[in-house]
Amino acid sequence: MFTNEYVAESAIQSLITKDNKCSTHFSYRGGDAETLCTLNLITYNPVHKTHFLLHSLTAINKLTVINQMYEHVYKLTAALTPEDASCQSYTVEWYSKTQEKKYVSSFYGADMTAVLHKFYFGKHKESLIIYSIKLNPIC
C-alpha cells in the first residue's frame, strides 16, 4: 500500500474524478498519540454545487486510515460486486431550495439511514427536499 498520505489522497482523487467528475476533500480528526484518526471523505459535485459524505473511517493513524479509504473507494469505483453486501446502491431524487432545481444523486450505503447521513452531512436540512430514495436492484 501507500507509504505517503499525499500519494494515497492523489490516487483516491483520481479514482473519484474518473468515476463521476467530482472533486474530493479529506477531513481528518484526531490521530495524535491519545486518539484514533477519523477520516471523512467528502465529494463535491460541480453540477449541483453541493457536497456529500462518501465514507468515514477510523484507524490508529493517518496513514492507516488513508490506505483503508483507498481500498474502500477502489471497491466502489472499480470492483464492487453483488456479493459485497456491506454496500448497496441507492438513488436519491432531491430538490435544492436555494438553486430551485431538482437533482438525482447516487449513493452507496449499508442501509437507508446511512444514505441519509451521507446526504445531509454538513448541510442545513431546511434547504433541501428529498422526493424519493430508491434501493437499486442488484445486477
N, C-alpha and C positions, 0 to 999 in steps of 0.2 A: 504494500500500500504506500501511500504518500508519506514522505518524511518531512514535508514542509506544508504548513496550513494554507499558504498563499497559492501553491500549486494545486492543492485539493480544491480550494474555492474556485480557481480558474476552470478546473475540469468540470465542476458542478455547473458553473455558469454556462459553459459550452453545451453541456447536455440539455439544459433547460432552454437555452436560446434556440438550439436546433429543433427541439420538440415543439415549442409553442411561441417563440419570438418574444418571450417575457424577459425582463431583467431580473436579476437575482440579488438578494440582500441577506446578509448574515448578521444576526443579533445574538451576541454571546453574553451570558451572565455567569458569574462565579468562576470557578476554575483555579482558585488560589489554593494554598496548602490545606485550608479547612473546609472548602466546599467543592462540590462537584461542578462541572461545567455544563451548562444548558445552552443549546444552540436552537434558535428559532430561525428556520429558513423561510424567507418571505419572497414572494414573486410580485412583480409589478407589471401589469398589462397596459401597454400604451393605448390600446384600442378603447378601453373603457376607463382608463386613467384611475385605476384602483389597485390595491394590493390585497393579497390573500396569503394566509399562512399555508405553506406547503407541508411542513412537517416540523416537529420538535423532537429533540433527542437530548438525553443527559448521559454524560460519561465522566470518567475520572479526570480527564484533562482535555484541552482544546484540540490537540492533535488526534486523540482517540475519537472524539465526538465528530470531527470533520470527516474522518475516514469512514465512520459508520454512516454519516449522512450521504457521502458519496455512494456507498453501497446501496442505500435506500433509493436514491434518485436514479441510479443506474437501473435498478429493477423496475422502477416506474416507467422510465422512458425507453428502455431497450429490451427488457427481458421479463416483463410481468406476464405470468401465465395464469390460466384459470385455476390452477391448483393453489395459487397464493391466496388463501382465504383470509389473510390478515388485512387485505385491502380490497375494497370493492369500488367500482366506478359509479359515480353519481353525476347527474346533470341538474344544474340549478338554473331556473329561469327567474330573473330578478329585475327590479326597476330601480334606477338611481333618481331620487327626487331632485338632486342638485343639477344633474345633466338632463333630466326629463327624458330619459331614454331607457328602453328595455334591452336586457342583455341575456346571453346564455353562457354559462361557465361550467367547466368540468372539474370534478374533484375526485380524489381517492381518499377513502377513509374506512375505518373498521365498521362504522355504522353512521346513521344519520346525525347523531349527536356530535360525532367527530367532525362531520362535514359542516354543521352549523358553527362549531367552534372556529374552524378554519375560515369560514366565510366572514364571520363578524370580528375576527381578530383585529384589534386596534381601530375599530370603526365605531361611529355613532349609529346605533341601530335605527334611530328615527329617520335617518337619511336614506334608508333602503327598504324596499318591499320585496319579499320573496313570494313569487307566484306559485312555484312548484319545485319540489325536489324529487327526482326520479332515480330509482336504482336501475342502472343499465343492465341488460342481460349479459350473462357470461357467454363469450363466444367459444 
